Amino acid sequence: MKSIRLKEGKERSLLRRHPWVFDGAIARGSADPGETVRVESHNGEFLAWAAFSPSSKIRARAWSFTEAERIDVPFFAARIAVALAARQLFDIRSDGLRLIHSESDGLPGLVVDRYGDTLVAQFTSCGSERWKSVIADALLAQTGLSRLFERSDASVRALEGLPDVTGWLAGSGDTAITIREHDWKLGLDIASGHKTGFYLDQRDSRARFAAYARHRRFERVLNCFCYTGGFSVAALSGGAAQVLSIDSSAPALAKGAANVALNGFDAARASWLDADVNASLRRFRQDGRAFDAIVLDPPKFAPTVAHAERAARAYKDLNRLALSVLEPGGVLFTYSCSGGIGADLFHKIVASSGADAGVDAFIVERMGGAPDHPMTIAFPEGEYLKGLILVKKP
């Protein structure tokens, strides 16, 4: 077994069971891509078994902190079994759910979602790539399903020196799928949709938006960065009179309109705008157009802390514009999915947006990812999605 030895003082994070070892922490040692290595402190004490990634800044990702454990076929079967059992603890009102959430489930670089009778997996690290066939076999055996599609096309694979790979690992057939979520249905395509096909992490937020629409009787809803209309369908399900959805992707808007039809809503209650969100918000402000509910769910602006400053400016401008076209007493659901923007910083950004817009708002709820996208006490980076539900003060 190959080993890597850390520089003095660099073992602290592993002693706290944080799974990452950065390249600058390593004094000596190397291995092939995905190979399991013994990670040792500067004086040779065992710290972890980890998968080595020679091209990545995260040079090793820990599989286990138990010296007696072996990283083999039974190891992956056991880890997958624990992850599947954990999902039974959550109240997930959908047949679309995340089964394995990477580091949070002790399987770094592996994401697995279930859409009805189909599994979709992303292998984003050298370690998960090396054990791909073993993982695939265990997933199929333990879920009893026969269809497994690979969506290993996330940009982080390039940082690992890995090429994009997509296609069926097991089974075949149509990649267009319809899932049930709460009181509605949503169509998606696992081959072409974002992430593994859809944003399952916003499931609970969509339910809250439907509940607010039902209670507040929204008349004019604006869904920004609407993608395929998940929040739009939720608003219509809650009884919203009119929903305007904006995205810069015409195919996504077409799928959003199809999702409205799929649920039997009157098409006249939903309108779709292929446009830039910031430019549209500026035009609404100039025209004196206002909304009593707005959703801001933009794409990732800051994948790492290094991008935080530039992302903060983008989030600030976006929220400032949204608050300026929100009716007094109106509701804003605003989100950041950027790992480089923490919850406290996001709060400060939104507060600064309100100051610039000359308005104040109550924070009535804080939102995060759905429970099948967990974070753990040892891996706070798992909290990538954060949201605020605001009510604009009259």
ZAZA-352913 format. One record per residue (C-alpha): x, y, z; residue number from 1. Coordinates in pm, whole numbers, always signed. Example, Ala and Ser with C-alpha at 12.3 -4.5 7.8 and 13.67 -1.06 7.14 Angstrom:
residues 2
{rec {+1230, -450, +780}, 1}
{rec {+1367, -106, +714}, 2}
end
This chain:
residues 394
{rec {+0, +0, +0}, 1}
{rec {+140, +338, -99}, 2}
{rec {+146, +619, +154}, 3}
{rec {+166, +995, +164}, 4}
{rec {+314, +1186, +456}, 5}
{rec {+189, +1528, +560}, 6}
{rec {+387, +1830, +668}, 7}
{rec {+398, +1906, +1037}, 8}
{rec {+75, +2062, +1161}, 9}
{rec {-123, +1966, +851}, 10}
{rec {-299, +1672, +1016}, 11}
{rec {-544, +1881, +1217}, 12}
{rec {-829, +1872, +965}, 13}
{rec {-806, +1494, +926}, 14}
{rec {-811, +1455, +1303}, 15}
{rec {-1144, +1641, +1290}, 16}
{rec {-1251, +1391, +1020}, 17}
{rec {-1259, +1647, +744}, 18}
{rec {-1201, +1438, +427}, 19}
{rec {-981, +1666, +215}, 20}
{rec {-602, +1681, +189}, 21}
{rec {-472, +1969, -23}, 22}
{rec {-155, +1945, -230}, 23}
{rec {+30, +2197, -15}, 24}
{rec {-15, +1979, +295}, 25}
{rec {+183, +1686, +153}, 26}
{rec {+551, +1648, +237}, 27}
{rec {+612, +1341, +23}, 28}
{rec {+442, +1049, -147}, 29}
{rec {+243, +988, -463}, 30}
{rec {+21, +732, -631}, 31}
{rec {-178, +658, -946}, 32}
{rec {-511, +834, -1009}, 33}
{rec {-775, +701, -769}, 34}
{rec {-536, +464, -595}, 35}
{rec {-594, +415, -224}, 36}
{rec {-313, +556, -10}, 37}
{rec {-233, +552, +359}, 38}
{rec {-224, +910, +486}, 39}
{rec {+23, +963, +766}, 40}
{rec {+114, +1252, +992}, 41}
{rec {+464, +1401, +976}, 42}
{rec {+580, +1146, +1235}, 43}
{rec {+423, +845, +1060}, 44}
{rec {+99, +805, +1256}, 45}
{rec {-203, +675, +1063}, 46}
{rec {-463, +937, +977}, 47}
{rec {-683, +799, +697}, 48}
{rec {-723, +581, +391}, 49}
{rec {-776, +811, +93}, 50}
{rec {-810, +820, -285}, 51}
{rec {-521, +999, -455}, 52}
{rec {-581, +1263, -725}, 53}
{rec {-247, +1367, -878}, 54}
{rec {-393, +1653, -1088}, 55}
{rec {-623, +1810, -829}, 56}
{rec {-556, +2077, -568}, 57}
{rec {-749, +1841, -339}, 58}
{rec {-477, +1581, -366}, 59}
{rec {-647, +1312, -155}, 60}
{rec {-1002, +1245, -38}, 61}
{rec {-1050, +1028, +268}, 62}
{rec {-1253, +710, +241}, 63}
{rec {-1204, +601, +602}, 64}
{rec {-1042, +714, +927}, 65}
{rec {-1026, +359, +1067}, 66}
{rec {-688, +192, +1022}, 67}
{rec {-831, -161, +1034}, 68}
{rec {-1080, -89, +755}, 69}
{rec {-1005, -198, +399}, 70}
{rec {-1116, -10, +90}, 71}
{rec {-1260, -295, -113}, 72}
{rec {-1585, -424, -262}, 73}
{rec {-1754, -486, +78}, 74}
{rec {-1653, -134, +189}, 75}
{rec {-1849, +30, -94}, 76}
{rec {-2146, -202, -49}, 77}
{rec {-2161, -110, +319}, 78}
{rec {-2131, +266, +257}, 79}
{rec {-2407, +256, -2}, 80}
{rec {-2631, +55, +231}, 81}
{rec {-2587, +315, +507}, 82}
{rec {-2669, +600, +266}, 83}
{rec {-2985, +428, +141}, 84}
{rec {-3097, +353, +498}, 85}
{rec {-3046, +717, +595}, 86}
{rec {-3294, +829, +328}, 87}
{rec {-3562, +629, +508}, 88}
{rec {-3529, +876, +797}, 89}
{rec {-3641, +1170, +586}, 90}
{rec {-3992, +1270, +481}, 91}
{rec {-3935, +1299, +106}, 92}
{rec {-4260, +1359, -78}, 93}
{rec {-4130, +1274, -420}, 94}
{rec {-4009, +983, -626}, 95}
{rec {-3711, +1196, -724}, 96}
{rec {-3448, +1202, -449}, 97}
{rec {-3075, +1205, -382}, 98}
{rec {-2947, +869, -262}, 99}
{rec {-2577, +951, -219}, 100}
{rec {-2442, +1300, -148}, 101}
{rec {-2068, +1264, -189}, 102}
{rec {-1857, +1350, +118}, 103}
{rec {-2164, +1378, +342}, 104}
{rec {-2227, +1006, +286}, 105}
{rec {-1862, +907, +316}, 106}
{rec {-1824, +859, -61}, 107}
{rec {-1627, +1161, -192}, 108}
{rec {-1679, +1241, -556}, 109}
{rec {-1997, +1036, -592}, 110}
{rec {-2348, +1172, -643}, 111}
{rec {-2643, +942, -710}, 112}
{rec {-3001, +1053, -772}, 113}
{rec {-3309, +841, -822}, 114}
{rec {-3582, +946, -1065}, 115}
{rec {-3862, +694, -1040}, 116}
{rec {-3722, +364, -1167}, 117}
{rec {-3395, +515, -1292}, 118}
{rec {-3066, +591, -1116}, 119}
{rec {-2835, +869, -1232}, 120}
{rec {-2476, +878, -1106}, 121}
{rec {-2198, +1135, -1127}, 122}
{rec {-1840, +1025, -1067}, 123}
{rec {-1645, +1347, -1013}, 124}
{rec {-1318, +1233, -853}, 125}
{rec {-1038, +993, -939}, 126}
{rec {-1135, +774, -648}, 127}
{rec {-1499, +728, -745}, 128}
{rec {-1395, +684, -1109}, 129}
{rec {-1156, +402, -1019}, 130}
{rec {-1431, +214, -832}, 131}
{rec {-1707, +292, -1083}, 132}
{rec {-1800, -64, -1178}, 133}
{rec {-1805, -180, -815}, 134}
{rec {-2024, +115, -716}, 135}
{rec {-2260, +60, -1009}, 136}
{rec {-2305, -308, -924}, 137}
{rec {-2377, -226, -557}, 138}
{rec {-2628, +44, -646}, 139}
{rec {-2825, -183, -877}, 140}
{rec {-2818, -474, -633}, 141}
{rec {-2928, -271, -332}, 142}
{rec {-3200, -65, -502}, 143}
{rec {-3336, -351, -711}, 144}
{rec {-3342, -124, -1016}, 145}
{rec {-3212, -210, -1363}, 146}
{rec {-3150, +134, -1518}, 147}
{rec {-2841, +338, -1431}, 148}
{rec {-2737, +641, -1634}, 149}
{rec {-2401, +815, -1597}, 150}
{rec {-2379, +1196, -1598}, 151}
{rec {-2009, +1241, -1534}, 152}
{rec {-1994, +1573, -1718}, 153}
{rec {-1954, +1817, -1429}, 154}
{rec {-1680, +2076, -1473}, 155}
{rec {-1494, +1952, -1164}, 156}
{rec {-1387, +1638, -1353}, 157}
{rec {-1147, +1851, -1555}, 158}
{rec {-971, +1950, -1230}, 159}
{rec {-920, +1579, -1167}, 160}
{rec {-777, +1524, -1514}, 161}
{rec {-1082, +1322, -1614}, 162}
{rec {-1278, +1346, -1942}, 163}
{rec {-1656, +1388, -1957}, 164}
{rec {-1850, +1063, -1977}, 165}
{rec {-2225, +1018, -2024}, 166}
{rec {-2442, +725, -2115}, 167}
{rec {-2608, +411, -1984}, 168}
{rec {-2410, +202, -1737}, 169}
{rec {-2699, -42, -1708}, 170}
{rec {-3026, -73, -1895}, 171}
{rec {-3139, +157, -2173}, 172}
{rec {-3440, +349, -2295}, 173}
{rec {-3590, +695, -2297}, 174}
{rec {-3405, +955, -2092}, 175}
{rec {-3717, +1172, -2058}, 176}
{rec {-3877, +1103, -1719}, 177}
{rec {-4172, +1240, -1523}, 178}
{rec {-4147, +1250, -1145}, 179}
{rec {-4406, +1324, -878}, 180}
{rec {-4320, +1602, -634}, 181}
{rec {-4563, +1702, -357}, 182}
{rec {-4895, +1781, -532}, 183}
{rec {-4758, +1816, -883}, 184}
{rec {-4561, +1640, -1157}, 185}
{rec {-4242, +1754, -1328}, 186}
{rec {-4087, +1637, -1652}, 187}
{rec {-3709, +1622, -1696}, 188}
{rec {-3439, +1468, -1912}, 189}
{rec {-3154, +1290, -1737}, 190}
{rec {-2930, +1313, -2043}, 191}
{rec {-2954, +1688, -2103}, 192}
{rec {-3092, +1845, -1786}, 193}
{rec {-2878, +2041, -1543}, 194}
{rec {-2683, +1845, -1280}, 195}
{rec {-2823, +1490, -1301}, 196}
{rec {-3137, +1613, -1476}, 197}
{rec {-3308, +1839, -1223}, 198}
{rec {-3262, +2052, -910}, 199}
{rec {-3385, +1811, -645}, 200}
{rec {-3222, +2018, -371}, 201}
{rec {-3495, +2286, -401}, 202}
{rec {-3782, +2041, -340}, 203}
{rec {-3871, +2175, +6}, 204}
{rec {-3838, +2537, -106}, 205}
{rec {-4084, +2475, -387}, 206}
{rec {-4328, +2332, -132}, 207}
{rec {-4285, +2643, +87}, 208}
{rec {-4346, +2869, -212}, 209}
{rec {-4668, +2685, -293}, 210}
{rec {-4774, +2724, +71}, 211}
{rec {-4704, +3099, +65}, 212}
{rec {-4897, +3133, -261}, 213}
{rec {-5190, +2952, -103}, 214}
{rec {-5186, +3163, +212}, 215}
{rec {-5101, +3503, +60}, 216}
{rec {-5307, +3460, -258}, 217}
{rec {-5035, +3593, -489}, 218}
{rec {-5160, +3790, -788}, 219}
{rec {-4832, +3863, -970}, 220}
{rec {-4541, +3621, -932}, 221}
{rec {-4198, +3661, -1091}, 222}
{rec {-3975, +3352, -1116}, 223}
{rec {-3620, +3450, -1215}, 224}
{rec {-3375, +3194, -1354}, 225}
{rec {-3679, +2969, -1377}, 226}
{rec {-3507, +2682, -1564}, 227}
{rec {-3790, +2429, -1635}, 228}
{rec {-4041, +2605, -1413}, 229}
{rec {-4034, +2416, -1082}, 230}
{rec {-4115, +2725, -876}, 231}
{rec {-4366, +2836, -1141}, 232}
{rec {-4557, +2509, -1111}, 233}
{rec {-4542, +2539, -732}, 234}
{rec {-4686, +2891, -746}, 235}
{rec {-4969, +2784, -978}, 236}
{rec {-5037, +2485, -754}, 237}
{rec {-5076, +2728, -466}, 238}
{rec {-5329, +2933, -661}, 239}
{rec {-5117, +3223, -792}, 240}
{rec {-5314, +3423, -1048}, 241}
{rec {-5028, +3508, -1286}, 242}
{rec {-4670, +3381, -1303}, 243}
{rec {-4401, +3536, -1523}, 244}
{rec {-4095, +3313, -1561}, 245}
{rec {-3761, +3437, -1697}, 246}
{rec {-3463, +3239, -1823}, 247}
{rec {-3202, +3283, -2095}, 248}
{rec {-3258, +2928, -2225}, 249}
{rec {-3540, +2885, -2476}, 250}
{rec {-3537, +2502, -2442}, 251}
{rec {-3573, +2533, -2063}, 252}
{rec {-3867, +2771, -2105}, 253}
{rec {-4034, +2528, -2346}, 254}
{rec {-4000, +2251, -2087}, 255}
{rec {-4140, +2485, -1825}, 256}
{rec {-4448, +2547, -2037}, 257}
{rec {-4479, +2171, -2085}, 258}
{rec {-4468, +2123, -1707}, 259}
{rec {-4752, +2372, -1665}, 260}
{rec {-4956, +2177, -1919}, 261}
{rec {-4858, +1846, -1756}, 262}
{rec {-5029, +1959, -1436}, 263}
{rec {-5343, +2081, -1609}, 264}
{rec {-5302, +2451, -1530}, 265}
{rec {-5448, +2713, -1758}, 266}
{rec {-5167, +2826, -1991}, 267}
{rec {-5303, +3182, -1974}, 268}
{rec {-5188, +3201, -1609}, 269}
{rec {-4823, +3149, -1707}, 270}
{rec {-4602, +3360, -1932}, 271}
{rec {-4242, +3294, -2033}, 272}
{rec {-3968, +3542, -2115}, 273}
{rec {-3642, +3448, -2287}, 274}
{rec {-3421, +3728, -2156}, 275}
{rec {-3145, +3837, -1922}, 276}
{rec {-3277, +3857, -1566}, 277}
{rec {-3083, +4167, -1458}, 278}
{rec {-3181, +4361, -1769}, 279}
{rec {-3545, +4256, -1724}, 280}
{rec {-3549, +4369, -1361}, 281}
{rec {-3408, +4707, -1461}, 282}
{rec {-3675, +4744, -1725}, 283}
{rec {-3950, +4651, -1478}, 284}
{rec {-3820, +4916, -1238}, 285}
{rec {-3814, +5181, -1512}, 286}
{rec {-4167, +5088, -1618}, 287}
{rec {-4300, +5091, -1261}, 288}
{rec {-4394, +4725, -1281}, 289}
{rec {-4411, +4543, -946}, 290}
{rec {-4475, +4191, -816}, 291}
{rec {-4607, +4057, -489}, 292}
{rec {-4380, +3751, -495}, 293}
{rec {-4036, +3698, -652}, 294}
{rec {-3803, +3398, -671}, 295}
{rec {-3430, +3452, -726}, 296}
{rec {-3256, +3119, -782}, 297}
{rec {-2949, +3210, -991}, 298}
{rec {-2674, +2975, -1109}, 299}
{rec {-2353, +2930, -914}, 300}
{rec {-2163, +3260, -910}, 301}
{rec {-1879, +3151, -677}, 302}
{rec {-1767, +2786, -695}, 303}
{rec {-1487, +2861, -446}, 304}
{rec {-1398, +3129, -191}, 305}
{rec {-1156, +3277, -447}, 306}
{rec {-1456, +3390, -652}, 307}
{rec {-1651, +3530, -356}, 308}
{rec {-1581, +3900, -407}, 309}
{rec {-1697, +3908, -767}, 310}
{rec {-1995, +3686, -685}, 311}
{rec {-2094, +3911, -395}, 312}
{rec {-2127, +4205, -633}, 313}
{rec {-2346, +3999, -867}, 314}
{rec {-2574, +3878, -584}, 315}
{rec {-2597, +4230, -444}, 316}
{rec {-2705, +4385, -773}, 317}
{rec {-2957, +4110, -837}, 318}
{rec {-3121, +4135, -495}, 319}
{rec {-3119, +4516, -504}, 320}
{rec {-3314, +4513, -829}, 321}
{rec {-3556, +4247, -705}, 322}
{rec {-3631, +4437, -382}, 323}
{rec {-3694, +4752, -585}, 324}
{rec {-3972, +4582, -789}, 325}
{rec {-4124, +4393, -496}, 326}
{rec {-4449, +4534, -363}, 327}
{rec {-4452, +4647, +2}, 328}
{rec {-4560, +4341, +198}, 329}
{rec {-4441, +4120, -88}, 330}
{rec {-4240, +3801, -48}, 331}
{rec {-3889, +3736, -185}, 332}
{rec {-3741, +3386, -199}, 333}
{rec {-3369, +3447, -264}, 334}
{rec {-3094, +3184, -292}, 335}
{rec {-2726, +3123, -344}, 336}
{rec {-2595, +2782, -448}, 337}
{rec {-2233, +2903, -444}, 338}
{rec {-2005, +2705, -218}, 339}
{rec {-1779, +3009, -189}, 340}
{rec {-2057, +3219, -32}, 341}
{rec {-2139, +3121, +327}, 342}
{rec {-2475, +3176, +493}, 343}
{rec {-2351, +3473, +699}, 344}
{rec {-2198, +3641, +395}, 345}
{rec {-2514, +3585, +192}, 346}
{rec {-2718, +3749, +468}, 347}
{rec {-2482, +4050, +462}, 348}
{rec {-2504, +4074, +84}, 349}
{rec {-2883, +4078, +90}, 350}
{rec {-2881, +4333, +374}, 351}
{rec {-2653, +4557, +169}, 352}
{rec {-2887, +4514, -128}, 353}
{rec {-3176, +4639, +81}, 354}
{rec {-2978, +4939, +200}, 355}
{rec {-2892, +5033, -159}, 356}
{rec {-3254, +4989, -265}, 357}
{rec {-3372, +5200, +29}, 358}
{rec {-3591, +4925, +171}, 359}
{rec {-3596, +4692, +470}, 360}
{rec {-3741, +4346, +500}, 361}
{rec {-3822, +4086, +762}, 362}
{rec {-3635, +3756, +742}, 363}
{rec {-3917, +3512, +806}, 364}
{rec {-3738, +3186, +719}, 365}
{rec {-3395, +3050, +630}, 366}
{rec {-3384, +2773, +374}, 367}
{rec {-3128, +2514, +270}, 368}
{rec {-3108, +2202, +62}, 369}
{rec {-3364, +1927, +104}, 370}
{rec {-3272, +1669, +373}, 371}
{rec {-3161, +1409, +121}, 372}
{rec {-2878, +1656, +38}, 373}
{rec {-2729, +1652, +389}, 374}
{rec {-2434, +1830, +539}, 375}
{rec {-2241, +1684, +832}, 376}
{rec {-2067, +1842, +1130}, 377}
{rec {-1730, +1729, +992}, 378}
{rec {-1791, +1866, +641}, 379}
{rec {-1952, +2213, +653}, 380}
{rec {-1875, +2262, +282}, 381}
{rec {-2178, +2040, +222}, 382}
{rec {-2396, +2344, +298}, 383}
{rec {-2369, +2490, -51}, 384}
{rec {-2735, +2597, -89}, 385}
{rec {-2866, +2872, +132}, 386}
{rec {-3179, +3083, +104}, 387}
{rec {-3374, +3357, +274}, 388}
{rec {-3747, +3417, +268}, 389}
{rec {-3807, +3788, +309}, 390}
{rec {-4118, +4001, +350}, 391}
{rec {-4065, +4359, +239}, 392}
{rec {-4159, +4610, +505}, 393}
{rec {-4442, +4847, +404}, 394}
end
